[in-house]
Amino acid sequence: MSNLYFLGVRKSTIKKTQPFKYLFDLRDKRIYKQVMLSLADKIENYSSDESVIAYSVNGKKLKLFFRKFPCSDLSVFQQVIVLGCYEPIIRKMLSCFSPSAQVKIIDAGANVGYASIYFKSFFPLGEIVAIEPEQNNQQQIEKNVHINGIQLNNLVNGALWNRSAVLEVARDFRDNRDAAFTVREITSGTGITGFSFDDILRMNEWTNVDLLKIDIEGGERFLFSDDDKADSILKRTKFLAIEIHDEFDCREMIYSHLKRNYFEYFESGDLTFAVNTRASV
């Protein structure tokens, strides 16, 4: 998830790039402070390290931890919670499922858990598997779900990958911050566990997924690197939300897999949303 997006700061500090949305970079400490001021009435428990912000989603009052600058938590909060970047796919899901449905959701690249909590706000009985490789982020997920009384189906310490593998964190992606690191495969030693899509389904005794959310900072190019890998995932997925990182020139490849597997897709902001039109899924 990029370090962009917020509404409500002085227009002289931001660049208008699309209708009704202003994008700016929260790495700028001056702008970060403006954002903090704009949210002052919603922020609780100030400390030197992190705060709690109170916010309602779908009529549900949430409390979420966010770590202080230069952490990117506040940026992700704006995208996921304030702007509701996943709302388009939630609307599509609600046309197929009741809010009380026990939908199966994989949140790959869960970061600090905001997306998982957002999904739970619409599907409170949904079963969510959150996958996150970074230890500090995992701790924040646990804190965020606990403070909201939310139960995840599984919190997987690892990364979604194209096969079972050992991985290491690579902090040479974008701005090296906690929401913008990637992983790479290593041939020896110990490190992060890479889980295939099949691994995740097996460990949760699932046969398919209702929503697959993927924000894995370029790792999507490996998940969809050939027809067999792509088909294995897409044939068992009903709804897809994916951030495609154009640094890796894999967008057209992913589009071709979606088309071949009968998905209809559309763009919204940084995200690509897709719906499997096959009735059997």
C-alpha positions as CSV (number, residue, x, y, z in Angstrom):
1,M,0.0,0.0,0.0
2,S,1.5,3.3,-1.1
3,N,2.1,6.2,1.3
4,L,-0.6,8.4,-0.3
5,Y,-4.2,9.6,0.1
6,F,-5.9,12.0,2.5
7,L,-8.8,14.4,2.3
8,G,-9.0,17.6,4.2
9,V,-5.6,19.3,4.3
10,R,-4.7,22.6,2.7
11,K,-4.9,22.4,-1.1
12,S,-1.7,24.3,-1.4
13,T,0.1,21.3,0.1
14,I,-1.4,18.7,-2.1
15,K,-1.7,17.7,-5.7
16,K,-5.0,17.0,-7.3
17,T,-4.6,13.9,-9.5
18,Q,-8.1,12.6,-9.9
19,P,-11.7,13.9,-9.3
20,F,-12.5,14.4,-5.6
21,K,-9.3,12.8,-4.3
22,Y,-6.1,14.5,-3.2
23,L,-3.0,12.5,-3.0
24,F,0.0,13.4,-0.9
25,D,3.0,11.8,0.7
26,L,2.9,11.2,4.4
27,R,6.7,10.9,4.4
28,D,6.5,14.7,4.6
29,K,6.5,15.3,8.3
30,R,4.8,18.8,7.9
31,I,1.9,17.2,6.1
32,Y,1.8,14.3,8.6
33,K,1.3,16.8,11.4
34,Q,-1.5,18.5,9.5
35,V,-3.2,15.1,9.2
36,M,-2.8,14.5,12.9
37,L,-4.4,17.8,13.6
38,S,-7.3,17.1,11.3
39,L,-8.0,13.9,13.2
40,A,-7.3,15.3,16.7
41,D,-10.9,14.8,17.9
42,K,-10.7,11.1,17.0
43,I,-7.3,10.3,18.5
44,E,-7.0,8.8,21.9
45,N,-4.2,7.7,24.2
46,Y,-1.3,9.8,22.8
47,S,2.1,8.5,23.5
48,S,5.6,8.8,22.1
49,D,5.2,5.6,20.2
50,E,1.6,5.1,19.1
51,S,-1.9,6.3,19.5
52,V,-5.4,4.9,19.3
53,I,-7.8,6.4,16.8
54,A,-11.6,5.9,17.0
55,Y,-13.5,5.6,13.8
56,S,-16.8,4.1,12.6
57,V,-17.1,1.8,9.6
58,N,-20.5,0.6,8.4
59,G,-22.1,1.8,11.7
60,K,-19.5,-0.1,13.8
61,K,-17.3,1.9,16.2
62,L,-13.7,0.8,15.8
63,K,-10.5,1.6,17.8
64,L,-7.3,1.1,15.9
65,F,-3.7,1.6,17.0
66,F,-1.3,3.5,14.7
67,R,2.4,4.0,15.2
68,K,3.9,7.5,15.0
69,F,5.9,9.0,12.2
70,P,7.8,7.8,10.2
71,C,5.6,4.7,10.4
72,S,3.2,4.4,7.5
73,D,0.2,3.2,9.7
74,L,-1.6,6.5,9.4
75,S,-1.3,6.4,5.6
76,V,-2.7,2.9,5.4
77,F,-5.5,3.9,7.8
78,Q,-6.5,6.7,5.5
79,Q,-6.7,4.4,2.5
80,V,-8.4,1.5,4.0
81,I,-10.6,3.0,6.7
82,V,-11.3,6.7,5.9
83,L,-11.4,6.4,2.1
84,G,-12.7,2.9,2.1
85,C,-10.5,1.7,-0.8
86,Y,-12.0,-1.8,-0.6
87,E,-15.6,-0.6,-0.7
88,P,-16.1,-1.4,-4.4
89,I,-15.4,-5.1,-3.9
90,I,-17.5,-5.2,-0.7
91,R,-20.4,-3.8,-2.6
92,K,-20.0,-6.5,-5.2
93,M,-19.8,-9.2,-2.5
94,L,-23.0,-7.9,-0.8
95,S,-24.8,-8.4,-4.0
96,C,-24.1,-12.1,-3.7
97,F,-23.8,-12.7,0.1
98,S,-25.9,-11.7,3.1
99,P,-23.9,-9.7,5.7
100,S,-24.4,-12.7,8.0
101,A,-22.7,-15.1,5.6
102,Q,-19.6,-17.0,6.7
103,V,-17.6,-15.8,3.8
104,K,-14.0,-17.0,3.5
105,I,-11.4,-14.2,3.1
106,I,-7.6,-14.3,2.7
107,D,-5.9,-11.1,3.5
108,A,-2.4,-11.5,2.0
109,G,-0.1,-8.7,3.0
110,A,-2.3,-7.9,6.1
111,N,0.1,-5.2,7.3
112,V,-1.4,-4.1,10.7
113,G,-4.8,-5.6,10.1
114,Y,-6.9,-2.6,9.0
115,A,-8.2,-4.4,5.9
116,S,-9.2,-7.5,7.9
117,I,-11.0,-5.4,10.4
118,Y,-12.7,-3.4,7.6
119,F,-13.9,-6.7,6.0
120,K,-15.2,-7.9,9.4
121,S,-17.3,-4.7,9.7
122,F,-19.4,-5.8,6.8
123,F,-19.2,-9.6,7.3
124,P,-19.0,-10.1,11.1
125,L,-19.3,-13.9,10.8
126,G,-16.7,-14.0,8.0
127,E,-13.7,-16.3,8.4
128,I,-10.5,-14.4,7.8
129,V,-7.0,-15.7,7.3
130,A,-4.5,-12.8,7.7
131,I,-1.0,-13.4,6.3
132,E,1.8,-11.1,7.3
133,P,5.6,-11.7,7.3
134,E,6.8,-8.8,9.3
135,Q,7.0,-9.4,13.1
136,N,6.2,-5.9,14.3
137,N,3.2,-5.7,12.0
138,Q,2.0,-9.1,13.2
139,Q,2.0,-7.7,16.8
140,Q,0.0,-4.7,15.6
141,I,-2.6,-7.0,14.0
142,E,-3.0,-8.9,17.3
143,K,-3.5,-5.6,19.2
144,N,-5.9,-4.2,16.6
145,V,-8.2,-7.3,16.5
146,H,-8.0,-7.7,20.3
147,I,-9.1,-4.1,21.1
148,N,-12.1,-4.5,18.8
149,G,-13.1,-8.0,20.1
150,I,-12.5,-9.5,16.6
151,Q,-11.6,-13.1,16.1
152,L,-9.5,-14.0,13.0
153,N,-9.7,-17.5,11.7
154,N,-5.9,-17.6,11.5
155,L,-3.0,-15.2,11.6
156,V,-0.2,-16.7,9.5
157,N,3.3,-15.7,10.2
158,G,4.7,-15.8,6.7
159,A,4.0,-14.6,3.2
160,L,1.8,-15.8,0.3
161,W,4.1,-17.2,-2.3
162,N,3.9,-19.4,-5.4
163,R,5.1,-22.5,-3.6
164,S,6.3,-23.6,-0.2
165,A,9.7,-21.8,0.3
166,V,12.0,-20.0,2.6
167,L,12.1,-16.2,2.2
168,E,13.8,-13.1,3.5
169,V,12.7,-9.5,3.8
170,A,14.1,-7.2,1.2
171,R,14.0,-3.6,2.3
172,D,15.0,-2.1,-1.1
173,F,11.4,-1.6,-2.3
174,R,10.0,1.9,-2.6
175,D,10.6,3.9,0.7
176,N,11.8,0.9,2.9
177,R,8.9,1.6,5.4
178,D,6.8,-1.0,7.2
179,A,4.0,-1.0,4.5
180,A,6.5,-1.1,1.6
181,F,8.8,-4.0,1.9
182,T,8.9,-7.1,-0.2
183,V,10.3,-10.6,0.2
184,R,12.5,-12.8,-1.9
185,E,13.3,-16.5,-2.0
186,I,16.5,-17.9,-0.5
187,T,18.0,-21.3,-1.2
188,S,19.4,-22.0,2.3
189,G,19.3,-20.8,5.9
190,T,16.3,-19.8,8.0
191,G,13.9,-17.0,7.3
192,I,10.3,-16.3,6.6
193,T,8.0,-19.1,5.5
194,G,6.5,-18.8,2.1
195,F,3.1,-20.5,1.8
196,S,1.5,-21.4,-1.4
197,F,-2.2,-20.8,-2.0
198,D,-2.8,-24.5,-1.6
199,D,-0.9,-24.5,1.7
200,I,-3.2,-21.8,3.0
201,L,-6.4,-23.6,1.9
202,R,-5.2,-26.9,3.4
203,M,-4.2,-25.5,6.8
204,N,-7.7,-24.0,7.1
205,E,-9.5,-26.9,5.6
206,W,-11.0,-24.7,2.8
207,T,-11.7,-25.7,-0.8
208,N,-12.2,-22.2,-2.1
209,V,-12.1,-18.5,-1.2
210,D,-14.8,-15.9,-1.4
211,L,-12.4,-12.9,-1.3
212,L,-8.7,-13.0,-2.0
213,K,-7.0,-9.7,-1.1
214,I,-3.4,-9.4,-2.3
215,D,-1.1,-6.5,-1.4
216,I,2.3,-8.1,-1.3
217,E,4.5,-5.4,-2.8
218,G,5.4,-7.0,-6.1
219,G,5.1,-10.7,-5.0
220,E,2.1,-10.9,-7.2
221,R,4.4,-11.3,-10.2
222,F,5.5,-14.7,-8.8
223,L,1.9,-15.9,-7.8
224,F,0.8,-15.3,-11.4
225,S,4.0,-16.1,-13.2
226,D,2.5,-18.9,-15.4
227,D,-0.8,-20.2,-16.4
228,D,-0.8,-23.2,-14.1
229,K,-0.1,-21.1,-11.0
230,A,-2.6,-18.5,-11.9
231,D,-5.3,-20.9,-12.8
232,S,-4.8,-22.8,-9.5
233,I,-5.6,-19.7,-7.6
234,L,-8.3,-18.1,-9.7
235,K,-10.4,-21.2,-10.3
236,R,-11.0,-21.3,-6.5
237,T,-11.5,-17.6,-6.0
238,K,-14.8,-15.7,-6.3
239,F,-13.7,-12.1,-5.7
240,L,-10.3,-10.6,-6.0
241,A,-8.8,-7.4,-4.7
242,I,-5.2,-6.9,-5.8
243,E,-2.7,-4.0,-5.9
244,I,-0.6,-4.6,-9.0
245,H,2.8,-2.9,-8.7
246,D,3.8,-1.6,-12.1
247,E,7.5,-1.4,-11.2
248,F,7.5,-5.1,-12.0
249,D,5.7,-4.9,-15.4
250,C,3.2,-7.6,-14.6
251,R,-0.2,-5.9,-15.1
252,E,-0.9,-7.2,-18.6
253,M,0.2,-10.7,-17.5
254,I,-2.3,-10.7,-14.6
255,Y,-5.1,-9.2,-16.8
256,S,-4.6,-12.1,-19.3
257,H,-5.0,-14.6,-16.5
258,L,-8.1,-12.9,-15.3
259,K,-9.7,-13.0,-18.8
260,R,-8.8,-16.6,-19.3
261,N,-10.5,-17.5,-16.0
262,Y,-13.7,-15.6,-16.8
263,F,-13.1,-12.7,-14.4
264,E,-14.6,-9.3,-15.0
265,Y,-12.3,-6.7,-13.6
266,F,-12.0,-2.9,-13.1
267,E,-9.7,-0.4,-11.5
268,S,-10.3,1.8,-8.5
269,G,-7.4,4.0,-7.3
270,D,-4.3,1.8,-6.8
271,L,-6.4,-1.4,-6.8
272,T,-7.7,-3.9,-9.3
273,F,-11.0,-5.6,-8.4
274,A,-12.2,-8.7,-10.2
275,V,-15.3,-11.0,-10.0
276,N,-15.3,-14.6,-11.2
277,T,-18.4,-15.0,-13.4
278,R,-18.4,-18.8,-13.2
279,A,-21.4,-19.9,-11.2
280,S,-19.6,-23.0,-9.8
281,V,-17.3,-20.9,-7.6
